[in-house]
Amino acid sequence: MKTIFLSLTLLCITTISFAQNKNAKASIEVDGVCMMCKNRIEKASLKTKGVKSAVWNVESHELKLIFDENKTDLTTIQKNIAAVGHDTQKLKATDEAYDSVHPCCKYREDAVVEEHK
């Protein structure tokens, strides 16, 4: 009887430890102006190992993420977004990366931003 009780207790402890949620949810601000930006931002995020979901809102500039904390972190995701030409809260895209985006996606230029309102 003690053996069965001990086995069940050990099984429960093992199950609980493996059932811990590794997924983290986060929200960051990413600059952009259009649906091409949305596609580029989401694709850069999803190419990051461990990112399971990435949805960017054109109007609010909010990127909602679900990612595995054991495989990546927010800094890595933001580096990949900046590498495709989009500024984040913490990282600014290089001029080379920014220059590579389509002319209608030049979110740093006031005239382009006004066109997309």
C-alpha positions, 0 to 999 in steps of 0.5 A, spaced: 500 500 500 505 504 501 508 503 494 502 504 491 501 511 494 508 513 493 508 511 486 502 515 485 505 521 489 511 521 484 507 520 478 503 527 480 509 531 482 512 529 475 506 531 471 506 537 475 513 539 473 512 537 466 506 541 465 509 548 467 507 553 461 513 555 458 509 560 453 510 567 455 505 573 452 508 579 451 506 586 447 511 591 444 510 597 440 513 596 433 513 602 428 510 601 421 504 604 417 501 599 412 499 592 411 506 590 407 509 593 414 504 588 418 507 582 413 514 584 414 513 585 422 510 578 423 514 574 418 520 577 422 517 575 428 515 568 426 522 566 423 525 567 430 525 560 433 520 559 439 515 564 437 509 561 436 504 567 434 505 574 432 500 579 430 501 586 429 496 592 429 496 597 424 493 602 427 495 601 434 502 599 432 502 593 438 505 587 436 502 581 440 507 575 441 506 568 444 513 565 445 517 559 448 521 563 453 526 557 453 528 558 446 528 566 445 526 572 449 524 579 447 530 582 445 532 577 440 525 578 437 526 585 437 533 584 433 530 580 428 524 586 427 529 591 427 533 587 422 528 588 417 527 595 417 522 597 423 523 600 430 521 597 436 521 600 443 528 598 445 531 598 438 532 602 432 533 599 425 539 601 422 539 606 416 541 600 411 535 596 414 530 602 414 532 604 407 531 597 404 523 597 406 518 599 400 517 607 399 510 607 402 513 603 408 517 609 410 514 610 417 519 615 419 517 620 414 511 625 416 508 625 409 508 617 408 505 617 415 499 622 413 498 618 407 496 612 411 491 616 416 
